[in-house]
Amino acid sequence: MSAPSVVWFRDDLRVADNPALHEAAQRGEPIVCLYILDDASSDIRPLGGAARWWLHHSLDTLASSLRDLGLDLTLRRGAASDVIDSVVAETGAKAVFWNRRYGEAERAVDAGIKSSLRAAGIEARSTQASLLFEPWTVLTGQGAPYRVFTPFYRSCLAQAEPRHPLPVDDEVSAFDGVTGDDLADWALLPTQPDWAGGLREAWVPGEKTALERLRAFLADELSSYVAEQDLPAQDATSGLSPYLRWGEISPFQVWHETRSFVASLDRRTSEGATAAEGASAFLRQLVWREFSYHLLFHWPQITHANMRPAFDDFPWSEPTDVVMEAWQMGRTGIPLVDAGMRELWQTGIMHNRVRMVVASFLVKNLRIDWREGERWFWDTLVDADPAANAVNWQWVAGSGVDAAPYFRVFNPELQATKFDPHREYIRRFVPDIDDETYPPPLVDLKESRKAALDAYASISKDRALGEPGA
């Protein structure tokens, strides 16, 4: 058998529109499909519990999709550089392909592997798969990265149209004789206790489901998206965020499926016009995802450090176990906050409008460091995204590069009145709201808002907010 090509899967767990798999297929040589659970490389952040659950099922469905093409998925665990070296040595592979990642630690790992392979005379190629626009291609007129979303968005729209999705290559062959781990041995699923019942009810991971969700959303929800996207009781959003996070669908597929759907409509009708408006708003959200990754690429410290230096002096409160558990378990006595946190615990997801409310309550009403909230979301979200999670928390905290002003404090009661007026969402997740056991409010919203503004004023006077990213 001729020397194979290795396709290294990461956050791109799909066979359609997978450039790394496509390039390997074009060589006409046998393929080794490889996934590495890298919990050994320096600075690679371990996955949270909900993400591990999703990964297990996503790998299972990917293996099935590859088998349909006549390919096998090889699972290995360890430092990526060591595993790649081993697989190349075992198979005599002459080429390794992967799709790019954008975190600092991941880029360092990939650069080291690429350099080592090329030095050994082995072809190593990385390709664009998870972003519509590479971070180094969308820059200001001065050649600097954007720090504010709106001009970034306009610049993206001025770029060339994103490429069309690549087809599935079905004329491929597997390289035999490569051994790997058994997925069950990785123990990605919770067992003692098994807390994933709600996740199983809410989600079916995998590429097939992702495309079905997208097409159902376009057909059934797009025309009402603008009017209902902020209403948590309505099933008005796409539900694609975990599928995008794990690469079970690509942004190129989402972009062009949406554009094609709108092109098929008659915009002279009210339904066609509202669907076109919904498509514009929906794709804008896709570009928000791009913006988060551009920020991560240019300012990798955004995952753990305040982007506005003055916030290094902010007088955060001590995150006591009692307070943190009340927030985490949805027992704050603030109904909309509790509904969101219980939705997260039960389903591994939370409506975006409510995410802003619960985050604001933590960092402003409770004055707890945004990093505490980011860590909890990282462990409990099935769509725990290294870029969006940190960027969104810093946006709410006011410490990010394109942040809501710190004095913008979301009032959970007013937010509930505006976006859940009939309390459908609240009662769905907080059925005990009228029971004697439901706790009183953890803090007074008015007094805690004033305390937060006083704390903000103290750092504003003592030290200028400074240039974002300085």
C-alpha positions as CSV (number, residue, x, y, z in Angstrom):
1,M,0.0,0.0,0.0
2,S,1.3,3.5,-0.9
3,A,2.2,6.0,1.8
4,P,-0.9,7.6,3.2
5,S,-2.0,11.1,4.0
6,V,-3.0,11.9,7.6
7,V,-6.1,14.2,8.2
8,W,-5.9,15.5,11.7
9,F,-9.5,16.4,12.9
10,R,-9.9,19.0,15.6
11,D,-12.8,21.4,15.9
12,D,-14.0,20.4,12.4
13,L,-15.9,17.2,13.1
14,R,-17.6,16.8,9.7
15,V,-17.0,15.3,6.2
16,A,-18.8,18.0,4.2
17,D,-16.9,21.2,3.5
18,N,-13.8,20.0,5.2
19,P,-10.8,21.5,3.3
20,A,-8.2,19.3,5.1
21,L,-10.1,16.1,4.2
22,H,-10.7,17.4,0.6
23,E,-7.0,18.2,0.0
24,A,-6.0,14.7,1.2
25,A,-8.6,13.1,-1.0
26,Q,-7.2,15.0,-4.0
27,R,-3.9,13.3,-3.6
28,G,-5.5,9.9,-4.4
29,E,-3.7,8.1,-1.7
30,P,-5.0,6.2,1.3
31,I,-6.1,8.3,4.2
32,V,-5.6,8.1,8.0
33,C,-8.3,10.0,9.8
34,L,-7.0,11.0,13.2
35,Y,-8.5,12.7,16.3
36,I,-6.2,13.5,19.2
37,L,-7.5,14.2,22.7
38,D,-4.7,16.5,23.7
39,D,-4.7,16.9,27.4
40,A,-1.0,17.0,27.6
41,S,0.3,19.9,25.5
42,S,1.4,23.0,27.4
43,D,-1.4,25.7,27.9
44,I,-4.1,23.7,26.1
45,R,-7.2,24.3,28.2
46,P,-9.0,21.1,29.3
47,L,-12.6,20.8,28.1
48,G,-15.4,21.4,30.5
49,G,-17.9,18.6,31.4
50,A,-20.7,19.6,29.0
51,A,-18.2,20.0,26.1
52,R,-16.8,16.5,26.9
53,W,-20.3,15.1,26.6
54,W,-20.8,16.7,23.2
55,L,-17.4,15.6,22.0
56,H,-18.1,12.0,22.8
57,H,-21.2,11.9,20.7
58,S,-19.8,14.1,17.9
59,L,-16.8,11.7,17.5
60,D,-19.2,8.8,17.4
61,T,-21.3,10.4,14.6
62,L,-18.1,11.5,12.7
63,A,-16.8,7.9,12.8
64,S,-20.1,6.7,11.3
65,S,-20.0,9.3,8.6
66,L,-16.4,8.3,7.7
67,R,-17.3,4.7,7.7
68,D,-20.0,5.5,5.1
69,L,-17.1,6.8,2.9
70,G,-15.0,3.7,3.6
71,L,-12.7,5.6,6.1
72,D,-11.8,4.8,9.7
73,L,-11.4,7.3,12.5
74,T,-8.4,6.6,14.7
75,L,-8.5,8.0,18.2
76,R,-5.3,8.7,20.1
77,R,-4.7,10.6,23.4
78,G,-1.7,12.6,24.4
79,A,0.4,15.6,23.3
80,A,-0.4,16.3,19.7
81,S,3.2,16.6,18.6
82,D,4.0,13.2,20.1
83,V,1.0,11.5,18.6
84,I,1.5,13.0,15.1
85,D,5.1,11.8,15.2
86,S,4.0,8.3,16.2
87,V,1.3,8.0,13.5
88,V,3.7,9.3,10.8
89,A,6.3,6.8,11.9
90,E,3.9,3.9,12.0
91,T,2.3,4.5,8.7
92,G,5.1,6.1,6.7
93,A,2.8,9.0,5.9
94,K,4.2,11.6,3.5
95,A,1.6,14.4,4.2
96,V,-0.4,15.7,7.1
97,F,-3.4,18.0,6.7
98,W,-5.4,20.0,9.2
99,N,-7.8,23.0,9.5
100,R,-6.5,26.0,11.3
101,R,-7.1,26.9,15.0
102,Y,-6.8,30.5,16.3
103,G,-6.0,30.3,20.0
104,E,-2.4,31.2,21.0
105,A,-1.6,27.8,22.6
106,E,-3.1,25.9,19.7
107,R,-1.3,28.0,17.1
108,A,2.0,27.3,18.9
109,V,1.4,23.6,18.9
110,D,0.4,23.6,15.2
111,A,3.4,25.7,14.2
112,G,5.8,23.4,16.0
113,I,4.3,20.3,14.4
114,K,4.4,21.9,10.9
115,S,8.0,22.9,11.3
116,S,9.0,19.5,12.5
117,L,7.2,17.7,9.7
118,R,8.6,19.9,7.0
119,A,12.1,19.5,8.4
120,A,11.6,15.7,8.0
121,G,10.6,16.1,4.4
122,I,6.9,15.5,5.1
123,E,4.3,17.8,3.6
124,A,2.3,19.7,6.2
125,R,-0.6,21.9,5.2
126,S,-3.1,23.9,7.2
127,T,-6.3,25.2,5.6
128,Q,-9.1,27.7,6.3
129,A,-12.3,25.9,7.5
130,S,-13.9,27.5,10.6
131,L,-13.8,31.3,9.8
132,L,-15.2,33.1,6.7
133,F,-12.4,35.7,7.0
134,E,-8.9,35.0,8.2
135,P,-7.9,37.3,11.1
136,W,-5.0,38.8,9.2
137,T,-7.2,39.8,6.2
138,V,-9.7,42.1,7.9
139,L,-7.8,45.2,9.0
140,T,-8.3,48.9,9.3
141,G,-6.9,51.4,6.8
142,Q,-3.8,51.7,9.0
143,G,-3.3,47.9,8.9
144,A,-4.4,47.4,12.5
145,P,-7.0,44.9,13.8
146,Y,-10.5,46.2,14.5
147,R,-11.5,46.8,18.1
148,V,-15.1,47.7,17.5
149,F,-17.7,45.4,15.9
150,T,-19.6,47.7,13.5
151,P,-16.7,48.8,11.4
152,F,-15.4,45.3,11.5
153,Y,-18.7,44.1,10.2
154,R,-18.8,46.6,7.4
155,S,-15.2,45.7,6.4
156,C,-16.2,42.0,6.2
157,L,-19.2,42.8,4.0
158,A,-16.8,44.7,1.7
159,Q,-14.6,41.6,1.3
160,A,-14.9,39.1,-1.5
161,E,-17.8,36.7,-1.1
162,P,-16.8,33.7,1.1
163,R,-16.0,30.6,-0.9
164,H,-18.7,28.1,-1.5
165,P,-18.7,24.9,0.5
166,L,-16.6,22.0,-0.7
167,P,-18.4,18.7,-1.7
168,V,-17.9,15.4,0.1
169,D,-15.2,13.3,-1.6
170,D,-16.5,9.8,-1.9
171,E,-13.7,8.3,-4.0
172,V,-11.3,7.7,-1.0
173,S,-9.7,4.7,0.6
174,A,-8.6,4.0,4.1
175,F,-5.1,3.1,5.2
176,D,-5.3,-0.2,7.0
177,G,-3.5,-1.3,10.1
178,V,-3.6,1.8,12.3
179,T,-4.7,1.1,15.9
180,G,-6.4,3.6,18.2
181,D,-8.2,4.0,21.5
182,D,-11.7,3.0,22.2
183,L,-13.9,6.1,22.6
184,A,-15.5,4.7,25.8
185,D,-12.1,4.4,27.4
186,W,-11.7,8.2,27.3
187,A,-14.6,8.5,29.9
188,L,-15.9,11.7,28.4
189,L,-19.5,10.9,29.6
190,P,-20.5,11.6,33.2
191,T,-21.4,8.5,35.1
192,Q,-21.3,9.1,38.9
193,P,-23.6,10.9,38.8
194,D,-25.0,10.9,35.3
195,W,-26.0,14.6,35.1
196,A,-26.5,14.6,31.3
197,G,-30.1,13.6,31.0
198,G,-31.2,17.1,30.1
199,L,-28.5,17.3,27.5
200,R,-29.7,14.1,25.9
201,E,-33.2,15.5,25.8
202,A,-32.1,18.8,24.2
203,W,-29.5,17.8,21.7
204,V,-28.5,15.3,19.0
205,P,-24.9,16.1,18.1
206,G,-23.6,15.5,14.6
207,E,-23.2,16.8,11.1
208,K,-26.5,15.5,9.9
209,T,-28.5,17.1,12.6
210,A,-26.6,20.4,12.2
211,L,-27.7,20.7,8.5
212,E,-31.2,19.7,9.4
213,R,-31.4,22.4,12.1
214,L,-30.2,25.0,9.7
215,R,-32.7,24.2,7.0
216,A,-35.6,23.9,9.4
217,F,-34.6,27.3,10.9
218,L,-34.5,29.0,7.5
219,A,-37.9,27.5,6.5
220,D,-39.7,28.0,9.7
221,E,-38.1,30.8,11.8
222,L,-36.3,33.2,9.5
223,S,-39.2,35.4,8.8
224,S,-39.9,35.9,12.5
225,Y,-36.2,36.1,13.6
226,V,-36.0,39.9,14.0
227,A,-39.2,40.1,16.0
228,E,-38.6,37.1,18.2
229,Q,-34.8,36.5,18.6
230,D,-34.7,38.3,22.0
231,L,-37.7,36.4,23.4
232,P,-36.4,33.4,25.4
233,A,-39.8,31.7,25.5
234,Q,-39.9,31.4,21.7
235,D,-38.0,28.9,19.7
236,A,-36.8,31.6,17.4
237,T,-33.0,31.1,17.2
238,S,-31.1,28.7,15.0
239,G,-29.7,26.5,17.8
240,L,-26.5,26.1,15.7
241,S,-23.9,27.5,18.2
242,P,-22.7,24.1,19.5
243,Y,-22.6,22.7,16.0
244,L,-20.5,25.6,14.8
245,R,-18.3,25.3,17.9
246,W,-17.5,21.7,17.1
247,G,-17.3,22.2,13.4
248,E,-20.2,19.9,12.6
249,I,-21.3,22.6,10.2
250,S,-19.1,25.3,8.7
251,P,-19.8,29.0,8.6
252,F,-19.5,28.7,4.8
253,Q,-22.4,26.3,4.7
254,V,-24.5,28.5,7.0
255,W,-23.6,31.6,4.9
256,H,-24.4,30.2,1.5
257,E,-27.5,28.1,2.6
258,T,-28.9,31.3,4.0
259,R,-28.1,33.4,1.0
260,S,-29.5,30.7,-1.4
261,F,-32.7,30.4,0.7
262,V,-33.4,34.1,0.6
263,A,-32.6,34.3,-3.2
264,S,-35.3,31.7,-3.7
265,L,-38.0,34.0,-2.1
266,D,-40.1,36.6,-3.6
267,R,-39.2,39.8,-1.7
268,R,-42.2,41.6,-3.0
269,T,-44.3,39.5,-0.5
270,S,-44.3,40.4,3.2
271,E,-43.0,36.9,4.0
272,G,-40.1,37.3,1.6
273,A,-39.3,40.8,2.8
274,T,-39.3,39.7,6.5
275,A,-37.2,36.6,5.7
276,A,-34.6,38.8,3.9
277,E,-34.5,41.1,6.9
278,G,-34.2,38.0,9.2
279,A,-31.3,36.6,7.1
280,S,-29.4,39.9,7.4
281,A,-29.8,39.9,11.2
282,F,-28.9,36.2,11.4
283,L,-25.7,36.5,9.3
284,R,-24.7,39.5,11.3
285,Q,-24.7,37.2,14.3
286,L,-22.4,34.8,12.3
287,V,-20.0,37.8,11.8
288,W,-20.1,38.4,15.6
289,R,-18.6,35.0,15.9
290,E,-15.9,35.9,13.5
291,F,-15.2,39.1,15.4
292,S,-14.6,37.1,18.6
293,Y,-12.1,35.0,16.9
294,H,-10.3,38.0,15.4
295,L,-10.0,39.5,18.9
296,L,-8.7,36.1,20.2
297,F,-6.1,36.0,17.4
298,H,-4.8,39.5,17.8
299,W,-5.2,39.7,21.6
300,P,-4.9,36.2,22.9
301,Q,-4.8,37.4,26.5
302,I,-8.5,38.2,26.2
303,T,-9.3,34.8,27.6
304,H,-7.9,35.6,31.0
305,A,-6.9,39.3,31.3
306,N,-8.8,42.5,31.3
307,M,-8.4,44.3,28.0
308,R,-9.0,47.7,29.6
309,P,-6.1,48.0,32.2
310,A,-8.1,50.1,34.7
311,F,-10.2,47.0,35.5
312,D,-7.1,45.4,37.0
313,D,-7.8,47.7,39.9
314,F,-11.5,47.1,40.1
315,P,-12.7,46.2,43.7
316,W,-14.3,42.8,43.0
317,S,-16.2,41.1,45.8
318,E,-15.0,37.8,47.3
319,P,-16.8,34.9,45.4
320,T,-18.0,33.0,48.5
321,D,-19.2,29.4,48.1
322,V,-22.7,30.4,49.2
323,V,-23.1,33.2,46.7
324,M,-21.5,31.3,43.8
325,E,-23.6,28.3,44.4
326,A,-26.8,30.4,44.5
327,W,-25.9,31.9,41.1
328,Q,-24.7,28.7,39.5
329,M,-27.8,26.6,40.6
330,G,-30.4,29.4,39.9
331,R,-31.3,30.1,43.5
332,T,-30.6,33.9,43.6
333,G,-34.3,34.8,44.1
334,I,-34.2,36.8,40.9
335,P,-36.5,34.9,38.6
336,L,-35.0,35.7,35.2
337,V,-31.5,35.0,36.4
338,D,-32.6,31.8,38.0
339,A,-34.4,30.7,34.9
340,G,-31.3,31.2,32.8
341,M,-29.0,29.4,35.1
342,R,-31.3,26.5,35.4
343,E,-31.7,26.3,31.6
344,L,-27.9,26.2,31.4
345,W,-27.6,23.4,34.0
346,Q,-30.4,21.4,32.4
347,T,-29.7,21.8,28.7
348,G,-26.1,23.0,28.4
349,I,-27.3,26.2,26.7
350,M,-28.8,29.5,27.5
351,H,-30.7,32.0,25.4
352,N,-28.4,34.9,24.4
353,R,-30.5,37.7,25.8
354,V,-30.6,35.9,29.2
355,R,-26.8,35.2,29.0
356,M,-26.3,39.0,29.1
357,V,-28.7,39.3,32.1
358,V,-27.1,36.6,34.2
359,A,-23.6,37.8,33.4
360,S,-24.5,41.4,34.3
361,F,-26.0,40.2,37.6
362,L,-22.8,38.4,38.5
363,V,-20.3,41.1,37.6
364,K,-22.3,44.1,38.5
365,N,-25.0,43.4,41.1
366,L,-22.8,40.8,42.9
367,R,-19.5,42.5,41.8
368,I,-17.8,39.1,41.2
369,D,-14.9,39.0,38.7
370,W,-16.1,38.1,35.2
371,R,-13.5,35.3,35.1
372,E,-15.5,33.3,37.7
373,G,-18.5,33.4,35.4
374,E,-16.4,32.5,32.3
375,R,-15.1,29.4,34.1
376,W,-18.6,28.2,35.0
377,F,-19.8,28.7,31.5
378,W,-16.8,26.9,30.1
379,D,-17.7,23.9,32.2
380,T,-21.5,23.9,31.6
381,L,-22.0,25.1,28.0
382,V,-22.1,22.6,25.2
383,D,-21.1,25.5,23.0
384,A,-18.3,26.6,25.2
385,D,-16.3,28.5,22.7
386,P,-12.8,29.7,23.6
387,A,-13.3,33.0,21.8
388,A,-17.0,33.9,22.2
389,N,-17.1,32.9,25.9
390,A,-14.4,35.3,27.0
391,V,-15.2,38.1,24.6
392,N,-18.9,38.1,25.7
393,W,-18.0,38.1,29.4
394,Q,-15.7,41.0,28.9
395,W,-18.3,42.8,26.8
396,V,-20.8,42.6,29.7
397,A,-18.1,43.4,32.3
398,G,-17.1,46.5,30.4
399,S,-13.4,45.4,30.4
400,G,-13.2,44.3,26.8
401,V,-12.2,46.0,23.6
402,D,-15.7,46.5,22.3
403,A,-17.6,46.5,25.6
404,A,-20.9,47.7,27.0
405,P,-20.2,50.6,29.2
406,Y,-19.7,49.5,32.8
407,F,-22.6,51.7,33.9
408,R,-25.0,49.7,31.7
409,V,-26.4,47.4,34.3
410,F,-29.1,45.0,33.0
411,N,-32.1,45.1,35.4
412,P,-33.4,41.5,35.5
413,E,-36.9,42.6,36.4
414,L,-37.2,45.1,33.5
415,Q,-35.6,42.6,31.2
416,A,-38.2,40.0,32.2
417,T,-41.0,42.5,31.7
418,K,-39.8,43.4,28.2
419,F,-38.7,40.0,26.9
420,D,-40.7,37.5,28.9
421,P,-43.9,39.5,29.6
422,H,-46.1,36.4,30.2
423,R,-43.3,34.7,32.3
424,E,-43.5,31.7,30.1
425,Y,-39.7,31.2,30.1
426,I,-39.4,31.9,33.8
427,R,-42.1,29.4,34.7
428,R,-40.7,26.8,32.4
429,F,-37.4,26.7,34.3
430,V,-38.5,28.0,37.7
431,P,-41.7,26.1,38.4
432,D,-41.1,26.7,42.2
433,I,-41.3,30.5,41.9
434,D,-44.5,30.6,44.0
435,D,-43.4,28.0,46.5
436,E,-42.3,28.9,50.1
437,T,-39.0,27.3,49.3
438,Y,-38.1,29.7,46.6
439,P,-35.4,32.0,48.1
440,P,-35.7,35.7,48.7
441,P,-33.5,38.0,46.4
442,L,-29.8,37.5,47.1
443,V,-29.2,41.3,46.8
444,D,-31.3,44.4,46.4
445,L,-31.1,45.3,42.7
446,K,-31.2,49.1,43.2
447,E,-28.6,49.1,46.0
448,S,-26.3,46.7,44.3
449,R,-26.5,48.7,41.1
450,K,-25.4,51.9,43.0
451,A,-22.5,50.0,44.7
452,A,-21.4,48.8,41.3
453,L,-21.5,52.3,39.8
454,D,-19.6,53.7,42.9
455,A,-16.9,51.0,42.3
456,Y,-16.7,51.9,38.6
457,A,-16.3,55.6,39.6
458,S,-13.4,54.8,41.9
459,I,-11.3,53.3,39.1
460,S,-12.4,55.9,36.6
461,K,-11.0,58.6,38.9
462,D,-7.9,56.8,40.1
463,R,-6.8,55.6,36.8
464,A,-7.8,56.3,33.2
465,L,-9.6,53.5,31.5
466,G,-6.7,53.4,29.0
467,E,-6.5,52.2,25.5
468,P,-8.1,48.8,24.9
469,G,-5.5,46.1,24.6
470,A,-2.7,48.3,26.0
